[in-house]
Amino acid sequence: MKKPMIRITVLLIFILTAVSACAGNAPKNIIIMISDGCGYNHITAAAIYQYGNAQSPLYAQFSLGCGMATFPAGGSYDPNLAWADFSYVKHGYTDSAAAATAMSTGIKTYNGAIGVDLDKKPLTHIIERCEQLGKATGVITTVQFSHSTPAGFVAHNPDRDNYEQIAREMLLESAVDCIMGCGHPFYDDDGKLEQKPNSFKYVGGKSTWDSLVVGTAGADADADGVNDSWTVIQTRAEFQAIADGNTPKRLCGIPQVHKTLQQARSGDAKADPYVVPLTKTVPTLEEMTKAAVNVLDDDPDGFFIMIEGGAVDWASHGNQSGRMLEEQIDFDKAVNAVMEWVGKNSNWDESILIVTADHECGYLTGPDSGNKATGPVWNDLTNNGKDKLPGMEWHSGGHTNSLVPFYAKGRGSNLFKDAAINSDSVRGPYIDNTDIAKTIFQLLE
């Protein structure tokens, strides 16, 4: 009778050892930061403007840096054609919905899809897996929170334009602990109170908004059978207070502005950075980031958060050089805030930080680039000195199929080096956007 017991004991030890080994690879905290629409030259332009030279931001010095392909389902990226034909990357590009779904689920899908596959069936998000493991989760953005990138990490919908449905799923059905983003129905793009309410669609409709602000909206986030309502903050002072003070169980932050924190404000949209004064009544992405992390880091199991600089894309669509730089600099400051948090409250042995983009937008190059008699030319940006607009040139008002930069630091980041099996003659090794979720799922096994 003793031999079976010995076998069972050995088997249990083996299982526990295997589980422990897997758990040992899993990062406690997972932070993904996405500068929407950002390409290599967007980062360089912001560095030139801030520092007076092409000095890279801190994240470009991470131990792991490579390129990332972004095309949607059915597409491809040919590194040879990309550098033989200036127009090649103007075709076959992804939108933010398909890109976010790929990064969040590891599955490519069609443009416009939010968390669903080609058959419009729901896919499993990284957030859902983290919630199964007991981690706190959150998404924040500088645009409406029901827009493609944050939605693509939380919701499941066949059409990215179903904002009201998406917002309701995020607020009333998901187990996410922190959501922050624009879309306030009572404020305009300058942060001024409207006489009549604006659209409620970005916040889930009027009934959802009403229940949100009175504190009755919210699903069961901790699986105890009781709905967990949202605590709502709106003023900049409230965001700043949460960043350093006590935190609620679930936090929904809706700044008092409609479309974006800053990019959509009135004034000359083509002016140099900061010539048009920033709206002072809304938080910065850095302040939102500090508040969100302060909410999520109370969980002893750790957390997952996706942080988006969403209006880099919007400024790039409009070829607004000054406002693009404002948005990218705001994003860079948020990255620095996360790195500071890791240094003070965690460490790189238990946390992983990923900094990337969902696609390039605007086809940004240096001056006098394009198809020439001698062939295609991609010139460098012109350095005009610190706090001066670099010489730059836009070649599109839309997305491109260019590779985007990818950086990772911390626990498990070395696995992305193994995923970079393709190579580009200019950008070097590159991963696919689906490798983000695939690698994180692997780490969480």
N, C-alpha and C positions, 0 to 999 in steps of 0.2 A: 504493500500500500504506500510505501514511502517513495518509490520511484516516480509514480505519476506526479506527486507533489513536487518533486525535484524538477521534473520537466516543466511543470507549470511555473515554478519560481524562476527557472532559467528563461522561459519564454517572456515572462513579465519583465524581467531585467532587460532582456533584449529590446522589447517594445519601448520601455521607458528610456533606454539609452538612445534609441533611434529618435524618439520624440524630442528628447532633450537636445540631440544634435541638430535637428531641424529648427527647434526653437532658438538654439544658440545663434543661428544665422539670421534670424529675423530682427530687423531694426525695431526698436521701441517706437520711435517717432519717424514719420515719413512726411516730408514736405516737398511738394511739387510746385514750382513757380513758373508760370507761363506768361511771357511777354507776347501778346497776341499780335501777329503780323510782323514780328521782329526777325530781320535777317542779320547777317554778319555786319553789313554796313550801318545798320541802325545802332548797333552796339558801339562801333568805332566812332560814329558821329557824336554820340553822347559822351564818349570818353574825350574826344577832342574838345568839345564845348566845355566840359567840366574841368579838364586838367591842362589844356593847352597843348597836348600831344596825344598820340594814339595809345597812351597808357590804358591798359585794359582794366575793367572793373575787377573786384576781388574774385568773383566767381570764374572768370576766365583763367585764373591761376589754379583752379582745382586740379587735383591729380588726374582726373579723367575729363578729357575734353575731346569731342569729335563732332562730326556732322550727323544730321538726321534727315532721312527721307520722309516726306509727308503726304504723298499722293493717296487718293481714296481707292476704294475697291475697284478693280478693273484697270487701274492706272499703272504707271511705272516711272522710273527715273533712270535715264541712260547718261552716265557721267561723260561719255565721249561726245554725245550729241549736245549736252548742256554747254560745252565749251567750244563747240565747232559752229554753233548756230545761235546768234544772239537772241533770236525769237523763240527758241525751243522751250524755255521755261514759262513762256506766256500761255502755255496750253497744258491741260492735264492736271491742273492744280486742285487741291482740296478746298473745302470750306471749313469753317471752324467747328461745325457740328460733327462732321465725319472725322475730323482730326481729333477732337476731344474724345469721341467714342473710341477711336483706335488707341489713344493713350490711356484711357480709363479701363478698357476691357480687353485689349490685346487682339481685337478683331477689326479688320477693315470693313467699312460699310459705305453706303451711298451718301453723296452730299445732301445735307438736310436732315440726316438721321440723328436722333438723340438716343443713344443707349440701346439701339435695336440693330439687328443684322439685316442682310439683304432681303429676308423674308418678313421683315418688320417684327421679328420676335425679340423679346427682351434679352439683353445680355447682362452678365454679372459685372458690376463695377468694382474697382479696387475698394472703394468706400464700403460697399456691401460686405466684402470679405473682411475688412478691418472691423466692421461692426460685429460680425460673427465672432471675432477674436476679443471683443470687449473694448476695443479702442474707441476713443472719442473721435469725431470726424467733423470736418467743416470745409466750406468753400467760400471764398470772398473774391470780389471783383470791383473794378472801377467803373463798370457799366451796369446795366440792369442785371440782377442776379439770375433772372430766368433766361438770359441770353445763352448762346450756344456753348461756350466753354464751361461755365459752372454747371449748366444744365446737363452737359455731356458727361459729367462726373457723378450725377445724382439720379437723373430722371430717365424715363423710357417713353419716347414718343416718336412716331413716324415722321413728324414735321417740326422743324425747329421754330417755325412761325406760330406754333400753337402756344404762345407765351402764357396765356391764362391757365391752360391745362397743366403746362409744365410747372408754373409757379405753385399751383395747388398741390401737385404731387410732391414738390420739394418741401412745402410748408406743412401739409396735412397728412402726408403718407410716409415720408421718409423718416429715418431715425437719425438724421444728421443733427449735430449738436450746435453748430454755428453756421449761420448764413449771413453774408453781408453783401450789399450791392445797391445800385441805384434803382430808380423806378418809382420814386415817391409821387403819388398822384396829386398832391396839393402844392407842389413847387415846380417852378420852371427851370430852364437850363442854367440860369444865373443864380439859383438858390433863392429866388423871390417867391413869396406866397402868392398863389393864384387866387383870383376872385372866384373862379369856378374850377372844380377839380379837373385835372388832366386825366388821361387814360388810366384805368385801374388794371389793365390787362397784365402788366408786368409784375403785379403783386397778387395775381390770382383772382381778380374781380373784386367788386365792392364788398360783397359779403365776407370774403376771405380777409380783406383789409380790415373791415370793422371788427371781426373776431380776433384778428391779430393784435390790434392796438388795445383792445380791452382785456387781453390776456387769456382768451379761451381757445385759441387755435393751437394745434399741435397733436402729433401722433404719439404713440408709445415708443419712446426712444430707447428705453432701457429694458424692454421686454418683461416688465413686471405686471403687465395687464392694465396699467393705468396711464392715460394720456398725459404727456408732459408738455405743458404749454410753453410758448415762447415768451421770453422777456424782450421787449422791443426798445431799441434806442434810436434816436434820430439826430440829435444835435451833435456838433463837433465836440463840445465839452463832455458829452456823455461817452463818446468814443475814447476820448483822452482819459477820462476817469476809469473806464474799464481796463485800459491798458496797464494801469498801475494799482488798481484797487481790487475790491472784492468782486467776485464774478457769479453770475447766475448759472443755473444748470444748463439752460439752453438760451442762446442769444441770437436774435435777429436784428441786424443793424441796417437800417434804411436811411442813408443820409438825405438831408433836405434839399434834394435836387432831382431832376427827372431823368435825363439820359446818361450823363457821365459826370464824374466828379469835376472835371475841368475842361476837357477838350471841346465840348459843345457850347461853352459860354459865348456870349455875344462879343462883338468887337472884331477887329481885323484878324481873320483866321489865318492869314498868310504872314502875319507879323513875326518878327524874331521872337525867340523865347522870352516870356515874362514881360514883354512890352505891354500887352494887355494884362492888367492886374489879375491875379488868381482870385477865385471866389473864396473868401476867408471863412465862410460859415460851414464849409464841408471839410471832413477829415481828409488827410492824405492817405495814400495806400500804406505808407509806413505806419501811420497811427492805427489804421484798421488792422494791419498785420499784428501789431503788438497787442491790440485788444483781443483779437481772435485767438492768438496763441496763449494768452493769459487765461482764456476760458478753457481751452482744450487741455492744457498741460496739468490740470488738476486730476486727470484720470491716471491712476497708477499703472494701467496697462499701456499707456502711451496714446498717441494720436496720429491721425492722418489729416493733412490739409492741402487743398489746392488754392493757390493764390494767383490771381490773374491781373496783369496790367492790360486791361481789355481795350483801352482807347489808343494804344500805339497803332493798332490796326485801323481805327477810325480816322486818325490823323493821316495815316499813310494812304488810305483810300482817297482822301482829299488832297494828297501831295502837300500837306501842311507841314513844312519842314520845322518851323518853330514849335508848333504844338506837339509834333512827334517827339522832339527832343525833350520837351517838358514831361511828356508821359513816360518816356524811356528812363529819364533821370529819376522820376518818382518811383518807377519799378526798381531801379538799381538801389535806391535808398531802402526799399522794403526788403530786398535781398540782404543788404548789410544788417538790417534789424534782425532778420532770422539768424544770420551767422553770429551776431552778438548774443542772441538768446541761447543758441547752442553752447557757446563758450561759457556763459554764466550759469545756465540751468540744466545743461545736459552735457554731452560730449560726442565726438565723432565716432566713438565705438558703439554707440547705441542709437544714433540718429543718422538719417540719410537726407541730403538735400539735392534736389534735381532742379536745374535752371535751364529752360529751353523756350521754344516757340512752337506754335501750332502750324505755322506756315509763314512765308515771307509775303509782304504786301507792299506794292508800289514800285517794285523792281528798282531799288535804290542803288545808284552807282556814283562814282566820281564824275566830274564834268567831262564832256566831249566823249562819252562812251557810245557804243552802238555799232551797227554794221558799217564798216568802212570799205573802201576799194580794196584794201589789203586783207580784209577779213574782220571778224568781230573784235571789239576792243572793250575791255572793262578797266577803266582808269580808277586809281585810288581817289578817295575823298581829299579835298584840299584843306590843309590846316591853315585857318586864318587867325589862330590864336585863341586863348582862353576867353570864354564868355562872348565869342563871336561865332556866327553861323558858319559852319564849314562849307566849302564848296561841294555841292551835291547836285544830283540830277535824278529825276524820277522818269521812269519809262513805262509806267502803267498806273491805272487807277484801280487796279484789282489785285488779286492774289497771284502768286507765281508758284511754279513747281520746283523752285530752287531748294537746295539743301539748307537747313537752318542749323544754328549752333546748338550743341547739347553739352551740358556740364553736369557732373555729379561728384559729390564728396560724401564720405561717411560709410557707414556699415553696409556692405554689399555692393558698393559702387563699382568694385573691380569686375563684377559680373558683366557690366555693360561693355567692357573692353572685349570680352569674349563674344559679345553679340555684334560687334562691329566687323562683320565679315566682308563687307564691300568696301571698295576704295574709289575715291575721286581724285583726279590728277591735281586739283587745286585745294580741295578741302581735306583730303586724306581719308582715313577710315571713317565709315559712317554706319549708324544703326538705322533701323526702321522705327517709325513712331509706335508700332505695336510692341516693340521690345520693352517699352517702359512698363506696361502692365504685365507682360509676360515675365519680366525679371522680378518685379515686385511680388507677383503671385508665387514665383519660385521661392523667393525669400520667406514668404509667409506660410509655406507648406508645413 
